């Protein structure tokens, strides 16, 4: 299929699907970006991957049942696919690759500290925490990650405990 055919097909989508997609885009874009930043993406990488995911979503909007979960999955794949090992050659280049904080999302100093601490967690713990922050239940997270629910709960417990320890809340109870 040529680009012209693809554009004609997209232009003829029913107005209702277009309205639903637009509402989803407006409501969920920053959630997808925040999710990716919680996964270790820079602001720029997160926006690029989110945009690519929304483009794919638009093309197959009428087949997507759970848009936010679908977008998280596709955006994360886009982010990971774009990762190319880079070796900065000097201090200037190294500083250019420092993680960025989202400008579209106002973060307090405490939120910035938590975000920096999230980056130090193991990948599985960071994944479940990122989804938990976006109010997914452990059962939904398990379905999304295609993981065992008990494993998700265990990773959430470990991630919360690691965050408490690293943020200086060692004396707090780990029972929630």
C-alpha positions, 0 to 999 in steps of 0.5 A: 500500500502506498503512502497516498493510499494510506492517507486516503484511507485515514481521511475517510475514517468515520467522524465518530472514530475520529472524535473518539480518538481525539478525545483519547489523545487529549486525555491520555497523551501526558499519561503515556509520556509520563509512563515512558519517563518513568521507564527511563526515557528522556522527555524528548524520547517519551514524546517521540515514542508516544506520538508514534504510538498514537499514530499507530493507534489512529490507523487501527483505532476501530480494533483497539479495546483498551486504548490506554493499555494498548498505547502504553505497550506500543509506546514502550516498544517504540521507545525501546526500539529507538534505543541505540547505544551511544558513547559520548566522546566528551563531557559536553556530550555526556551532559547532553544525554542527561535525563530530562524532566517533563516541562509539560508536567509540573513536578515538585522537588519531591516528585523530581526526587521520586522520579530520579529514585524510580530510575534506580529501580530494577526494570520489573519494579520500575515497570509495575510502579509506573503502571501503579502510579497511573492507577492500574490495579495489580491485576490490570498490570499483570494482564498488561505485562503478561505476568503472574499477578503474584509476581506483580504484587511482589514486585510492587512490594519490593519497589515500594520498599526500595523507594522508602529506603532510598528516599529515607523512609526506612522506619515506615511500615511496609504493610499497605 
